[in-house]
Amino acid sequence: MGTFKIEGGHQLKGKIQPQGAKNEALQILCAVLLTPELVTINNIPDIVDVNKLISLLKKLGVKVEKLAKGSYTFQADDVDLDYLESDQFKIDGRGLRGSIMIVGPLLARFGRGYIPKPGGDKIGRRRLDTHFEGLIKLGAKFGYSKEEQFYGVEAKRLKGTYMLLEEASVTGTANILMAAVLAEGQTTIYNAACEPYLQQLCKMLNRMGAKISGVGSNMLIIDGVDNLGGTEHRMLPDMIEIGSWIGLAAMTKSELTITNVSWDDLGLIPETFRKLGITVERQGDDIHIPAHTDGYEIQSFIDGSILTISDAPWPGFTPDLLSIILVVATQARGSVLIHQKMFESRLFFVDKLIDMGAKIILCDPHRATVIGHDYKSTLKATTMTSPDIRAGVSLLIAALSAKGTSTIQNIEQIDRGYENIDERLRAIGAKIERVS
């Protein structure tokens, strides 16, 4: 098990380039299964979760060639469907939440798709009902082995239909969308997720020959086609990493420039950090964070009541950044209520921040009140364990701001979502060391 040793309390300075978007990559890579033709994808992040999915595609028979750092070609012209029913697949598929999105493309193109119950972060219940209910409405027959926790869908030919999703699930929308592009007739998906990464998937599929309209809205209309061709695609920068660097700059009183952020795809992220009193300056397509040597002050609502920051489906604030917001608030002037609506276990890492001296009241599994220190009392170094990707990075930011040397264990969780994070942090002056 890997460990980070972090000597905190140092100001950082410089430029940092965000990696390609993890959550986009998991969707886009599954889409290569929809065509036998060559697909080139650029700006793929070199992280554990994405590399696991690429390995899974290889075992499925997809030809994968690395062209350069972050650039690969994929060709699914000889897919091994027998692998889907092998014992090895039942092991491989469990290790990654994003593996669920191979089901839609396989079902649409080959008439069957299987998946073991996938893994991922332990952040509460993450139902798969939306995925399979949508595929059933397209005409698939659903099967589930409770003993093996193994799901399967089969259909000779999917048929387009109208569906209203119970939840605006991003991965659920992506899975249903990728099945619908090869279905017979027209499919309407209402209450569809509409975040930028889903829009990227739609644009890629349209370049491959799909007919998807309503891109960017919560109603997607798909006219099915008989087949799709190859294309080239480039990932957006990772908005969660961008938000992480904004929080890091504020907590360490550092001047940082985050380059090539695709500002127009960031939604509420810059404005939400501004509500905490952080200066977020746009410089072309870069974000500049000046050194907050005098701290930062949380805004109140117009009527003077305590600010509440909560997550919501896009274009609301992404739940993946609430952990960062919570950590940043620990050193602000003022108080804020963090309301994590979508996952009931995501705030349970606050006990580690309380051990570091943070003033946090965990109201229930979904809400925490943070009373900021205004740097009058710095966080104290400690030893902790990373419970999931986003909480792990939040604890890392806390450690970089704390006085003394902290230790973070189980950093494999952080590596699942952040590319070479220790090397990139050292490049801007962080004192961080990876030890076995």
N, C-alpha and C positions, 0 to 999 in steps of 0.2 A: 504494500500500500504506500503510495507516494505522499509526501509531505512538503508543504511550503514553510520556510522560516522567513519571517518578515520583520525587518527592523523599521518600525514606524516613526512618525514624527518628522519626516523629511518633505520639503517642498519639491515638486516635480516641475519640469519645464520641457517644452518641445512640441513636436507634432506627432500625431498617431493616426494611422490609417485603419479604418474599420474593415474587418474581414467581410467576405460574402455572407449573405444571410442564411443562417442555419435553417430556419423554418421554411424558407423558400426552397432551399436545396432539397429537402426531404420530399417536397411535392414534385419538383421538376425532374428529379432523378427517377421517380416512379413512372413519370409520363413517357420515358424512353421505351417502355414496354408496349406502347400503343402502335409502333411502326417497325417494320423490318429494315427501314432505311437508316442511314447514318445521322446521328444527332450530336452536335458539338455544344458543349456547355463550358462557359468561362466564369471565373471568379468563384469557383467552388471552394468553400472553406476546408482547411485541413484539420478537421476535428473528429473526435472519436465517433460520434453518432453518424456523421455523414460517411466516414470511412467504413463503418459497419454496413451501411446500406449499399455502398458500392461493392463491398465483398459479397453481399447477398445477391446482388444482380449478377455478379460473375458466376456464382454457383448455380444460378438459374440458366446460365448459358449465354448471357449477354457478353459480347466482345467489348472489352474496355481497353482503351489506349490513352496513356497520359502524354499530352503534347508538351506541356510546360507546367510550371507551378500554377495550380488552380484551373487548368484547362484540360479537358478530357473529351474523347469521342466515345460514343456508345452505339452499338448496333445489336438489336434484338431480333436477328434473322434466323436464329436456331435455338429457340427457348426450350429448355428441358422441363416439361411439365411433370415428369415423374418425380423430380426433386421435391415438388410441392407436397408429396405424400410420404416423403422419407422421414426417418427418425431424426436425421441431421437437420432438416428444415425446421422441425419442431423445436430444436434447440436454438438454431440460428435466429429464427423469427421472434423469439421471446426477448431477445436482448435489446430491442429497439422499438420505441413507440411508433415511429414513423413507418415501420414496416407494414402497418395496416393499409397504407395507401397503394400497395401493389395489387390489392384485391380488385379494385375497380377496373384498372387497365387489363388485367389478366382475364377477368370475366367478359369484358367487352370484346376482346380480340380472340380469345381461345375458348370461351364458353364455360370456364370454371376458374375459380380463385379460392385459395385456402390461406389460412393464417392461424398460428397459435396465438393465445392471448398475449398481446405485446406488453413489454416492460416500459421503462421510462422513469421519470421522477416520481417519488412517493409524496405527492402533494394533494392526495385525496382522490375521491372517485372520479374516473374519467370514462364515462360510458361509451360504448360502441354502438348503441342502439340507432343513432342517427345514420351512421354508415349503412348498416344492414337494412333498416327500414326503407331507406332510399333505393337501395339495390333491389329489394323485394318489389317495390312499386314499379320498377323498370321491368319486372317479369322474372326475376331470379328466384330460384328455389333455395331456401336457407336451411342449413343443417348445423348442429352444434353438439359436440361430444363433451359432456360435463366432466367426465373422468379425465380426459386429456386436455381439457380447455382448448379445444380446436374448432375453429369456425370454418364453414365452407359455403360457397354459393355457386350455383350452376344454372345455365340457361342456354338454349340453342341459339336464340337471337333476342336481344333486349328490345323492348318497344317503348318509345317515348310516351311520357305522361305528364300530368301536372302534379306537383307535390309542394306542400307547405311544411318546411322543416320545423321540428319542435324547438330546436336551438340553432343559432347561427354558428354551427361548428365549422372551424376552418378546415380541419382534416376531413370532416364528414362531407362538406361541400366539395372539396377537391376530389374525393373518392367517387362521389356520385357524378360529378362533372366529367371525370375521365371515362366513366362507363357510358354516359349519355352521348358523348361525341360520336360513338360508333353504333348507337341504337337506331332502330328504324323509326322514322317520324320525328316529331318535335317534343322536346322535354322542356318544361318550365320549372325552375327551382326558385321558390319564393322563400324569403327569410334566409337567403344565401349569405354566407360570409362574403365580405367585400374588401378585406384588407389588401394592401399593396401586393403582398406575395401571392395572393389568390388572383389578383389582376394580372400579375406577371405570368402565372400559369395559363390564364385565358388567352393572353396575347401570344404566348408560345404555341398553344394548340391551334389558334387561328392561322399562324404562319405555317403550321403543318397541314392545313387544309380543313380544319374544323370550322363550323359556322356557329359562333357564340356571339350573342348580342346582349346588351345590358351590362357590359363589363364596368365594374366600379359601383354598381348599384346592388341592392339586395334582391333583385329579380333577374335571374339569368335565363335566357331563352336559347336553347340549343337545337339546331336542326341537324339531325344525324347524317353522317356521311358513311360511305362504304369503307374507306381506308384513309390513312394519314401518311404523309411523307416526312422526310428529314428536315432539319432546320438547324440554326445556330442561335444560342441564347446566352445572355449574360445576366448573372445574379445582381440584385440590388445589394448595397451595403447593409449590414445587419443593424437594424434600428435599436435592438436591445443592447448591443455592444456600444453603440453611440450614446445611449442614455447612461450606460455604466461609466463611460469616460467623463460625461458631464458631472455625474455625482462624485467621481474620484477627484476631479479638479477642485470642486467646492470643498470637499472634506479635508483635503490636504493643503488648502489655500494656494493652489498651484495655477500657473498660467499655462493653459494647454490649447492647442489648435487641433481639432478633429477634421481631417481632410476628406473631401469627396463624399459627402454624407447623403447626397440625393435629397436635399432639404425638402422639396415639395412632397416627398413620400413619408415625412416624419409625423404628420398629423398633429396631435395635441402634445407631443413630447416636449418641444421647446417651451411652450406656454406653461405646462405643468411644472417644469423646473423653475420657471420664472415666478410662479406662485409661492415657491419656497424662498424667494428673494435672490435667486441665482441669476447673474447676468449672462445671458446667452446671446451672443452677437453673431449675426450672419455676415460672412465675408465671402461673397460669390457663392460657391457651393460648399464652403467650409464653415465650421462652427468655431468661434473663438471664445474661450472662457478666461476672463482676466483673473488675476490672483485676488481672492476675497479676503484680503488681510484684515478687514474690519468686520468680517463675518457676513451673515445674510439673514434676513428677517422674513418670517412666514407671514403672508397676507392673511387678512380675515375676510369673511364675506361682507357684502355691503352693509348688512345690518349689524355688523360687529361680532357675529357668532363665529365659533371656531371653524377653521377651514377643514373640509373633508375632501380627501382624494380617494377615489374609488375606481375600480376597473369596469370595463364594459366592452362588448364587441365593437370592432372598428365601425365608425371612426371614433369611438370612445377610447379611453386610455388603456393601453395594453396591460394585462395582468402580469406579464413577465418583468415589468419595471417597478412594481409596487415594493418589492424587497429593497431595491436601490433607493427609492423615495424614502422609505422608512429609515434606512441607515443615515441618509443625508440629513433628515430632520433631527437626528439626535444631537447635532451641533448647531442647529439654527437658533435664532431668537424667536420665541413663541412656541405654540403648540399646534398639533395637527392630528386629525383622526384619520387613520388609514383603514379603508373598508375593502377587504379582499372578498369579493362576492362569488367568484367563480370556482375557487378551490379551498376546501375547508382545512387543509393542513399546511398551507403555505406560510402562515405566520408563526409556526411553532419554533422557528429558529431564534425568536427574540430573546429566549432565555440566555443565549450566548452573549447577546448584546448587553443584557442586564448585568451579567457577570463582569462585563467590561466597564460597567458604571453608567450605562445609558438609563435614562428615566423613561420607561415604557410601561404602560398598563395594558396587559392583554385582556380585553373585555370579554372576548369569546373567541371561538376558532376563526371568526371572520373579521374581527375589528381590534385595532390596537390604537391607543392614544400615546403620542410621543410628546414629551415635554423637553424642548431643546435646551442644551447647556450653554449656548452662545460662547463656546470655547472657554468659559470660566472654569470648567472642569473637563479635562481631556479624558478620552477613553483610555482604559488601562490594558496593557498587553496581557494575553492569556493563551491557553491552549484550547483548541476547538476542533470540531469535525464538520466537514461540509455535508449537509443533508441532501442537497439537490443543486442543480446548475446555478440558478439565480440566487438562492440563499448563499451558496458558496462564494460567489463573486461579491455579494454584499458584505460578507464577513471579511473577505480580502480587502475591500475598501476600508472597512472599519479598522483592520489591523494596520494598514498603511498610514492611517491618521493617528493611531494610538502611540503613546510613549512606551518605549521598550520593545522587546522582541516577542512576537507572537508566533504560534505554530498552528497551522491548519492541516488537519489530516483528511484522508479520503479525497485528495484533490483530483482523482479520476473523474469525479462528478463535474468539476470545473472544466477539465479537459474535454468533456463531452460537448461543450458548447463554445469554448474560447480557444482560438488557435495560438499556440506558443505564447501564452499570456505572460509568463515570467520573463521571457526574452524581450518582449515588446515593452513591458513595464521597466525593465532595466535600462532600455534605450532612452527613456525619459527621466531617469535618475532614481528609480525605485530601488530599495535595498531588499531584494527578494531572492531566495535561493531554493532550488528544488533538491530535496534529498530523498533517498530511498528508505 
